Amino acid sequence: MIYVVRRRGSFPRERIQVGMEDAFRSALMSGRPLQTRSEHGSAPAWRPPIDVYETNDALIVLAEIAGLSEAAFEVSIDDATLSISGERLPACDDERRSTHEMNLSYGPFAADVYLPFAVDPQAVTATYERGLLKVTLPRLAGTRIHVNTARQGSAAALADSER
């Protein structure tokens, strides 16, 4: 099941620090998927491949999380971050297997996308088809504020101050 939950974000400095630590860790572990912290503890999680692009109306996030049911992952949004998390279980549980090559990541995964503009949380949509999760985050329409001219009011205040 795909659903969008609105929650408040943690302190931005903490998110930046965790992101920097994860970036340095992935730079040192070349050839391996990005390892991140999991939400429930210090166990490492992998980060699925993600594309993020912007249109005139929205921010589009595509995440490749093939082989999962909709109940195996969660999509949530707070004021400044889209979070995708879940777990992919191994396809083969046979203990007597011989592995020749292993490139797919299993276990818990997590990815955060920091939003470059305010989004309308009521209009966010998510679809999961053929292993691709597509989240569309429409821009929040700006509020137009009517500004009154102060010429008439300032002329009356000036006349009162001269008396």
C-alpha positions in Angstrom: 0.0 0.0 0.0 1.3 3.5 -0.9 0.3 6.3 1.4 1.6 9.7 2.2 2.1 10.8 5.8 2.8 14.3 6.8 5.2 14.6 9.7 7.5 17.2 11.0 11.2 17.0 10.1 14.0 16.7 12.5 16.5 19.5 13.1 18.1 20.4 9.7 21.6 20.4 11.1 21.2 16.7 12.1 20.0 15.8 8.6 23.0 17.5 7.0 25.4 15.8 9.4 23.9 12.4 8.7 23.9 13.0 5.0 27.6 14.1 5.0 28.6 11.0 7.0 26.7 8.8 4.6 28.3 10.5 1.6 31.8 10.0 3.0 31.1 6.4 3.9 29.9 5.7 0.3 32.9 7.4 -1.2 35.2 5.1 0.7 33.2 2.0 -0.2 33.4 2.3 -4.0 31.7 -0.3 -6.0 29.1 -0.9 -3.3 25.6 0.7 -2.9 25.3 3.7 -0.7 25.0 2.6 2.9 22.8 4.8 5.2 21.5 4.6 8.7 18.2 2.8 9.2 15.4 4.5 11.1 15.2 1.9 13.9 18.9 1.7 14.9 22.4 1.6 13.7 22.0 -1.3 11.2 23.1 -0.1 7.8 20.5 0.3 5.0 21.0 0.5 1.3 19.8 3.4 -0.8 17.8 2.6 -4.0 18.7 4.4 -7.3 16.7 7.6 -7.5 16.1 10.2 -10.2 14.8 13.6 -9.2 13.7 16.2 -11.7 11.6 19.4 -11.7 8.9 20.5 -14.1 7.0 23.8 -14.1 4.3 22.4 -11.9 6.0 19.8 -9.7 9.0 17.8 -8.4 9.1 14.2 -9.7 11.0 11.5 -7.8 11.5 8.1 -9.4 12.9 5.3 -7.2 13.9 1.8 -8.5 12.7 -0.6 -5.8 11.9 -3.7 -7.9 10.6 -7.0 -6.4 8.5 -5.5 -3.6 4.9 -5.5 -2.8 3.3 -2.2 -1.9 3.2 -3.2 1.8 7.0 -3.6 1.9 7.8 0.1 1.7 6.6 3.5 3.0 6.5 7.0 1.5 6.3 10.0 3.8 6.7 13.7 3.5 7.5 16.4 6.0 8.0 20.1 5.6 11.3 19.8 3.6 11.9 16.1 3.0 10.4 13.2 1.1 11.4 9.9 2.7 11.2 6.4 1.1 11.9 3.4 3.3 11.2 -0.3 3.4 12.9 -3.7 3.2 13.6 -6.1 0.4 13.9 -9.8 1.5 16.2 -12.2 -0.3 14.6 -14.0 -3.2 16.4 -17.3 -2.3 16.5 -18.6 1.2 18.3 -21.9 0.4 21.3 -22.2 2.7 23.0 -24.7 0.5 23.4 -22.3 -2.4 26.7 -21.3 -4.0 26.8 -17.6 -4.9 28.7 -16.7 -8.1 27.8 -13.0 -8.2 25.7 -10.8 -6.0 24.7 -7.3 -7.1 21.2 -6.9 -5.7 20.8 -5.3 -2.3 18.7 -6.9 0.3 17.5 -5.8 3.7 16.3 -2.4 4.9 16.6 0.6 2.6 16.0 4.3 3.0 16.3 7.4 0.9 15.6 11.1 1.7 15.0 13.7 -1.0 15.3 17.3 0.2 12.5 19.4 -1.4 13.7 22.6 -3.1 10.4 24.3 -2.7 7.1 24.1 -0.7 4.8 21.4 -1.9 1.1 20.9 -1.5 0.9 17.8 0.7 -2.8 17.2 -0.1 -2.0 16.9 -3.9 1.0 14.5 -3.6 0.5 11.3 -5.6 2.5 8.1 -5.7 2.3 5.2 -8.1 4.3 1.9 -8.1 4.4 0.1 -11.4 6.9 -2.5 -12.8 9.4 -1.9 -10.0 9.4 1.9 -10.3 8.0 4.2 -7.6 6.9 7.6 -9.0 6.1 10.3 -6.5 4.7 13.6 -7.9 5.0 16.6 -5.5 3.1 19.6 -6.9 4.3 23.1 -6.0 2.3 24.9 -3.3 0.5 27.8 -4.9 1.7 31.1 -3.5 -0.6 33.4 -1.6 -1.2 36.7 -3.2 -1.3 39.6 -0.7 -3.1 42.8 -1.5 -1.0 45.8 -0.5 -2.8 49.1 0.2 -1.2 52.3 -0.7 -0.2 54.4 2.3 -0.1 57.8 0.5 -3.5 58.9 1.8 -2.9 57.6 5.3 0.6 59.2 5.5 -0.6 62.6 4.3 -3.2 62.6 7.0 -0.6 61.6 9.6 1.7 64.3 8.4 -1.0 67.0 8.7 -1.8 65.8 12.2 1.9 66.0 13.3 2.2 69.6 12.0 -0.6 70.8 14.3 
